[in-house]
Amino acid sequence: MRKVLFSVLVSVLLIAATLGIFGIARGQISGASGDREVASEKEGSNIRTIYAPEGAAVGEAPEISFIDSPTATCYQPDSTQDTCFINWYYQSVSASPNYMIAMTTTINSIGIVAYSQGFFQTSMYVPYDMADRGYKVACGPLGAGGHPALGNAYAWTIRARDSSNLKSANYGTVYCPAYLP
């Protein structure tokens, strides 16, 4: 009887832990329903936004910064292979006096490729070498991404959230060199 009771208890705990992990993952999504856009900037096809929960009191200046993610690049280390890597020189975001909770990087065809979590820190900085060579993608044939001299195009999104549930996001597109067999 004790073995059965113990097995049932362990099963219930495992199911509860699994559901809790899914709840945490859902909470990392920025710009979810119920959020309102507080600030936005656009440069070319790249967009940066800051979100706040609906009904939250947000002052004139939001307490989370725009995400700084310069020089998104796609490079092909070996021209004889259809393998490219996408990387950023760095990714940075800050919130004060709040703490940074998380920052995720998503590439459209792959999904979330990086997840950084904060712990009682008001800023988060992720240098290029934290992703080794970058995130592996297919270079694609000439013109595949819509640019006649390049290969595939990849849309990317970087999202961050602070301890008061303010959110920031960057969106953009990076073109890869073409694979010419």
N, C-alpha and C positions, 0 to 999 in steps of 0.2 A: 504494500500500500504506500509506503514512504517513497519508493522508487517512482511510482506513478505520479504521486503528488509533486515530487521534486522535478520530474520531467515536464509536467504541465506548467509549473512555476517558471522554469527556465524558458520554455517556449513563449509564455506570455511576456516575459522580460525582453526576449529577443525581438518579438513583434513590436513591442512598445519602442524599443531603441531604433528599429528600422523606420517606423513611422516618424519618430522624432528627427531622424537624419533627413527624411524627405521634407519635413516642415522647415528645417534650417535651410535646405537647398532652395526651396520655394521663396524664402525670405530674402535671398540674395539678388533676386530679380529687381532691377531698377525700372522705373517708369511703368510699374504695374498699375492696374486699374485703381482708382482712388487717389492717385498722385497727381499733383498739378505742377506744371512747368513754372519755375521761378525766374530763370534766366536762360538765355540761349545766345550763342554766337555761331556765325557761319563764315567759312572761308573756302571758296570754291565749292567742292562737293563734300567737304568735311564739316561736321556739325558738332558743337559742344553744348550740352544742356545740364541744368541743375533742377532736380525735382524735390518737392516737399510733400509730405502727406496732406491729403485734403483736410482743411479745417485747422491745420497747424499754424500757430502764430509765427510768422517769419518776418524778421525786421527788414529794413531797407537793404541791408547787405547780407546775403546768405552766409552761413557759417561754414560752408564747405566750398572749397575752391573748384575751379574747372580742373579737369584732369589735363596735365601737361604730358603729351606723348609725341614728341617731335620725331621726324624722320622715319616714318614707317617705310621699310624697304623690303623688297623681295629680290633675292639674288640666287644665282645658279652657280654653285661651286665647281661643277663638272659639266661642261657643255655637251658631253656625249650621253648624258642621262636626263630623263624628264623629271628631275628632282630639284625643287627650289625650296628656299627657306624664307619665311617672313619673320621680321624682328623689328623692334623699336630701339632707338638709342637708349631711352629710358622711359619709364612711366612714373608719374609723380602726382600726388594729390594730398591736400591737407585740410584739416578742420580744426578750428579753435573756438572755444575751449573744449569742443567735443573730441571724442576719440574716433579714429578710423577703424571700422569693423572689417571691411572686405573690399577687394578690388578683383574683378574678373576680366579676362580677355577672351573674346569670342571671335572666331573666323567663320564666316557664313556657312561654308560647306562642311566644316569639321565640328563646330559647336564650341563649347568652352575648352580652351586650350591651356589656360592658366588661372589659378585661384590663389590670391594672396590674402592672408588674414592678419589683422592687426591685434595688438594686445597692449592696451593702455598707452597708445602713441597717438600724437596729434597729426602726424604726417606719415605717408607711405611712399617709399621710393624703391622702384624695381629697375636695376640697371640691365643693359642688354645681355650681359653674360649669365644672368640668372636663368635664361632660356637656352643655354648652351649655344648651338648654332642658330636657333630660331625654331619656328614651327614648320614642319615639313608639309609641302603641298606640291601638286603637279604644276610644272611650268606651262604646259599646254602648247598647242601649235600656233603658228603665226596668225595673228588676228582673232584668236579665240575669245579674248575679253573685250572686243570692240575697238581696240586700238590696232591699226594695221601693221605697226612695226613691233608689237609686243605680244606676249602670250596671254594666259589667263588673268582675269581680274578677280580680286577677292575683297569682299566687303568685310569690315572688321568693326567691332564694338568693344569699348572698354567701359566698364561700369564700376562705380565705387559707392559705398554707403558708410555713413558715420553713425555714432551712437545715438543721435537724436533722430535717426531715420531720414536725414537729408541725403539725397542721392545726386550723383553727378555722372554724366556719360559723354563719351566721345564716339563719333561715328565717322568712318571714312572708307576709302577704297585704295588698294595698292595693286599695281600692275606688275606682273612677273615678266622676265625675259622669255622669249619664245624658245621652245625646244625644236631645233633644226637637225633632224637625224641625217 
